[in-house]
Amino acid sequence: MTPEIFRQLRDFIYEKSGMFFQEGKTYLLEDRLSTRLEARNISSYEEYIYFLRYDPRKDEEIKELFNSVTTNETSFFRDLNQLEAFRQGILPCIEKKKANGNKSVKIWSAACSTGEEPYTIAIMLSAEGFVLRGWDIDILASDISDQVLASARRAQYSDYAVRNTPEEYIKRYFSSENGSYVIVPEIKRMVRFLNLNLMDTVQMKSMRGVDVIFCRNVLIYFDDDAKKKVIGHLYDSLTDGGYLIVGFSESLFNITRAFKPVGMNKCVIYQKM
């Protein structure tokens, strides 16, 4: 892949998704896209760019492109400090806020990958008694990759995926099937999966009235302009006073002043002002 072809592919991916590959990542795109050339019987990256732009099957291939270039490292109960901030800090605030009103909570796991995060959230809400207390729970889980969403809907996981999960939760919320851990139906039904591009303004207009957004380890793939656009979309999706949780290595500093940073359980959580 020549430097010029790398730039064209990089710019195409950025235009469509906001994901930005820095100079020097030629090897990464070559490695991840070589299987797409083989699948389409295409002999060069130049030809592949033409396919993405002009072929009648381009929309289908762009989805496969996203499947190939996205990274999907995740697990249940990942970054426990943040989850405890959610359980001990955010959920009590939501309950107090809605004590005399509609007992509903809407939570969105943005860039949910293979589903471990939204199912973790569902498990926590169940364990905290929200279901038994009659709350209407709506957990949305979105990703740009159809491939990982299909895996998430299967809800079948390896030992490695559940390595951080408390034993009592494994016994209560998973069943064993052919050596895998399978989410029980009561938890599976709590999560709705959808394909969504965080950079797509039209799609994002459908995401409104959310109480809490988990968007962890996502902003690291965007440059500053794309970050500002995505964070603007997430801001619009939240209810007044809603909460945004980003990754430990991520910050909204120099991106926006529209959120108030709140300290919870040694974490920084962002609240919509």
C-alpha positions in Angstrom: 0.0 0.0 0.0 1.5 3.3 -1.1 1.4 6.4 1.2 -1.1 8.0 -1.2 -3.4 5.0 -1.1 -3.1 4.8 2.6 -4.2 8.5 2.9 -7.2 7.9 0.6 -8.4 4.9 2.6 -7.7 6.7 5.9 -9.7 9.7 4.7 -12.5 7.5 3.4 -12.8 5.7 6.7 -12.7 9.0 8.6 -15.4 10.6 6.4 -17.7 7.6 7.0 -17.1 6.8 10.6 -14.9 9.5 12.3 -12.2 6.8 13.1 -8.8 8.3 12.3 -5.7 6.3 11.5 -2.6 8.2 12.0 0.4 8.3 9.7 2.5 5.2 10.2 -0.5 2.8 10.5 -0.2 1.6 6.9 0.6 -1.9 8.2 -2.6 -2.0 10.3 -4.9 -1.2 7.4 -3.0 -3.6 5.2 -3.4 -6.4 7.7 -7.1 -5.8 8.5 -8.2 -5.1 4.9 -6.3 -7.9 3.1 -9.2 -10.3 3.7 -11.6 -7.9 2.2 -9.6 -7.8 -1.0 -9.6 -11.6 -1.1 -13.3 -11.8 -0.4 -14.1 -9.4 -3.3 -11.5 -11.0 -5.6 -9.8 -7.6 -5.8 -6.1 -7.4 -6.7 -5.1 -4.0 -5.3 -6.0 -1.4 -2.7 -6.5 1.1 -5.5 -9.2 -1.2 -7.0 -10.7 -1.6 -3.5 -11.0 2.2 -3.1 -12.8 2.4 -6.4 -15.1 -0.5 -5.3 -15.9 1.4 -2.0 -16.8 4.6 -4.0 -18.6 3.4 -7.1 -19.6 -0.3 -7.0 -23.4 -1.0 -6.6 -22.4 -3.2 -3.6 -20.5 -0.4 -1.9 -22.9 0.0 1.0 -22.7 -3.6 1.9 -18.9 -3.5 1.6 -18.6 -0.4 3.8 -20.3 -2.4 6.6 -17.7 -5.1 6.1 -15.0 -2.4 6.1 -16.2 -1.3 9.6 -16.2 -4.9 10.8 -12.6 -5.2 9.7 -11.1 -2.0 11.1 -12.8 -1.8 14.5 -11.2 -3.1 17.7 -13.5 -5.1 20.0 -11.5 -5.8 23.2 -14.0 -6.0 26.0 -15.2 -8.1 28.9 -17.9 -8.3 31.6 -17.4 -6.0 34.6 -14.6 -4.1 32.9 -13.2 -1.1 34.8 -15.0 -1.9 38.1 -14.4 1.5 39.7 -16.6 3.1 37.0 -19.2 0.5 37.4 -19.3 1.0 41.1 -19.6 4.8 40.5 -22.6 3.9 38.4 -24.1 1.6 41.0 -23.3 3.6 44.2 -23.5 7.2 42.8 -25.6 7.5 39.6 -28.3 5.0 40.2 -29.3 6.4 43.6 -29.4 9.9 42.1 -31.7 8.7 39.3 -34.0 7.0 41.9 -34.2 10.1 44.0 -34.8 12.3 40.9 -37.7 10.1 39.8 -39.1 9.1 43.2 -42.4 10.8 42.6 -42.6 10.5 38.9 -42.3 7.9 36.1 -40.1 5.1 37.3 -38.2 4.5 34.1 -34.5 4.5 33.3 -32.9 4.6 29.9 -29.3 3.6 29.5 -27.2 3.5 26.3 -24.1 1.5 25.8 -22.5 3.3 22.8 -20.0 1.2 20.8 -21.1 -1.9 22.7 -18.9 -4.4 20.7 -19.9 -8.0 21.5 -22.3 -7.1 24.3 -20.4 -7.5 27.5 -21.0 -3.9 28.7 -24.8 -3.7 28.2 -25.3 -7.1 29.7 -23.2 -6.1 32.6 -25.4 -3.0 33.1 -28.5 -5.2 32.9 -27.1 -7.6 35.5 -26.3 -4.7 37.8 -29.8 -3.3 37.5 -31.3 -6.7 38.2 -29.0 -7.3 41.2 -29.9 -3.8 42.6 -33.6 -4.7 42.5 -34.8 -2.3 39.8 -36.8 -5.0 38.1 -38.4 -6.2 41.4 -39.3 -2.6 42.3 -41.2 -2.2 39.0 -38.9 0.1 37.1 -39.3 0.3 33.3 -35.7 -0.4 32.1 -34.6 0.4 28.6 -31.0 -0.5 27.8 -29.9 0.4 24.3 -26.7 -1.1 22.9 -25.2 0.2 19.6 -22.2 -0.4 17.4 -21.1 0.3 13.9 -20.3 -3.3 13.2 -23.0 -5.8 12.2 -20.6 -8.6 13.0 -20.1 -7.8 16.6 -23.8 -7.0 17.0 -24.6 -10.5 15.8 -22.3 -11.9 18.4 -23.8 -9.8 21.1 -27.3 -11.0 20.2 -26.1 -14.6 20.6 -25.0 -13.8 24.1 -22.6 -16.7 24.3 -19.2 -16.0 25.9 -15.9 -17.6 26.8 -14.1 -18.0 30.1 -11.9 -15.0 29.2 -15.0 -12.7 28.7 -16.3 -13.5 32.2 -13.0 -13.5 34.0 -13.9 -10.4 36.1 -17.5 -11.4 36.9 -18.4 -12.2 40.5 -19.1 -15.9 41.0 -22.6 -15.2 42.4 -23.5 -13.4 39.2 -22.2 -16.2 37.0 -24.4 -18.7 38.9 -27.4 -16.4 38.7 -27.2 -14.8 35.3 -25.4 -17.3 33.1 -26.2 -20.8 32.0 -23.6 -23.3 30.7 -23.8 -24.5 27.1 -21.1 -26.5 25.3 -18.4 -25.0 27.5 -19.6 -21.5 27.0 -21.4 -19.0 29.3 -24.8 -18.0 28.0 -26.8 -15.0 29.3 -30.1 -16.1 30.8 -33.2 -14.9 28.9 -34.4 -12.5 31.6 -31.2 -10.4 31.2 -31.0 -10.9 27.4 -34.5 -9.4 27.1 -33.5 -6.2 28.9 -31.1 -5.1 26.1 -31.9 -3.8 22.6 -29.2 -3.8 20.0 -29.0 -1.5 17.0 -26.5 -0.6 14.3 -25.6 3.1 14.7 -22.8 5.4 13.6 -22.0 8.0 16.2 -21.0 10.4 13.5 -24.3 10.1 11.6 -26.3 13.2 12.5 -29.6 11.7 11.1 -29.2 8.5 13.0 -28.3 10.2 16.2 -31.5 12.3 16.2 -33.3 9.1 17.1 -31.4 8.8 20.4 -33.1 11.1 22.9 -34.2 11.0 26.5 -31.2 8.9 27.8 -30.4 9.0 31.5 -26.9 7.5 31.3 -24.5 6.9 28.4 -21.5 4.6 28.5 -19.1 5.6 25.8 -15.9 4.1 27.0 -12.7 3.7 25.1 -14.3 5.1 21.9 -13.0 8.7 21.8 -9.4 7.4 21.4 -10.2 6.5 17.8 -11.3 10.0 16.8 -9.4 13.2 16.2 -10.5 16.4 17.9 -13.0 17.5 15.3 -14.7 14.1 15.3 -14.6 14.0 19.1 -16.4 17.4 19.3 -19.1 16.2 16.9 -19.7 12.9 18.7 -19.8 14.5 22.1 -22.2 17.1 20.8 -24.5 14.2 19.6 -24.2 12.5 23.0 -25.0 15.7 24.8 -28.2 16.1 22.8 -29.1 12.5 23.5 -29.0 12.9 27.3 -31.8 14.2 29.5 -31.1 17.3 31.6 -28.8 16.2 34.3 -28.0 13.0 32.5 -24.6 11.3 32.9 -21.8 10.4 30.4 -19.2 7.9 31.3 -16.1 7.8 29.1 -12.9 5.6 29.4 -10.3 6.1 32.1 -7.8 7.3 29.5 -10.3 9.7 27.9 -11.3 13.2 28.9 -13.6 16.0 27.7 -11.0 18.6 28.6 -10.5 20.9 25.5 -13.5 19.2 23.8 -16.5 20.8 25.5 -17.5 22.8 28.5 -21.1 21.6 28.3 -20.7 18.9 31.0 -19.9 19.2 34.7 -17.2 16.8 35.9 -18.4 15.0 39.0 -16.1 12.9 41.2 -17.5 9.5 42.1 -15.6 6.5 43.5 -12.2 7.9 42.4 -13.7 8.4 38.8 -14.7 11.4 36.8 -18.2 11.2 35.5 -19.6 13.9 33.2 -23.1 15.4 34.0 -25.1 17.4 31.5 -25.6 20.9 32.7 
